[in-house]
Each structure stands twice: as C-alpha cells, then as structure tokens.
Amino acid sequence: MNNSESVIHDGEIPIYDAVRYLTREEVEETVRKNAAAMNFAVTDEHMNVIHSLIEHYKQDCKARDCLAAHEHMRFLEEAYEFKGGSKYLYMLFDAVPGTRGVLVPIHELAGLPSLRLDTDKGFGTSF
C-alpha cells in the first residue's frame, strides 16, 4: 500500500482499506459469529443494512478517509427512509448488547474499525 492509495490519520486505518476486499460471505460469517458472542439474534434486515453500509464504504471512501460517522449515518437514513429512516435503524441496532446507536453496533458486529465522532465525548467539566 502506498500513500496515494491510502491516508492514515492518527494511526487509524481508513475504512476503505478495511472493506475493499470483503465479500458478502465473509461479512455474514463475521456478523453471525460476533452476534452469537453477544447473544444477539441477527435478522436479514440487519444484514441488509450492514451490506448497504459496507457497499457505501467501498464506493464512496476510495479517495478520502471517511472516518467521520455523521456522513455515513446520513447515508443510511436516506437509504432506509422508505422504512422509517433513523427510527427504523435505531430499532434494529440500538438493541445490540453493550453498544448504542446504529454505526457502533454495525462496526462491532462486522468487525470494522471504529469511526471518528462515533461517541459524544461531551464538553468537558465545568466548575
């Protein structure tokens, strides 16, 4: 891998590098294994959303790092607007044990690296 193919920020591997060679079968195997370890039942609906996000990463993250979570959440909300958008996505993924939100559980289930801005670190302490 050379610098023209990939940009590493703060020691993080760009999301494209993590997904570009993944097959649907590999993703499903990883998700099912991780879901079983979390004692979480994965449905076809979960898998469809996960595959949609990974395809988005493969298509849209070739030329930039794509580590900011908000743009990917916006993509999913628009892609699943016909099913209720963010409400539908939270209904599916907010129930994954030990996680919160939509993107964090997807990344944990699929074994993907963390995104930037996937957690709210707050505004610090006031005295």
Secondary structure, 3 states (H helix, E strand, C coil): CCCCCCCCECCECCHHHHHCCCCHHHHHHHHHHHHHHCCCCCCHHHHHHHHHHHHHHHHHCCCCCCCEHHHHHHHHHHHCHHHCCHHHHHHHHCCCCCCCCCHHHHHHHHCCCCCECCCCCCCCCCC
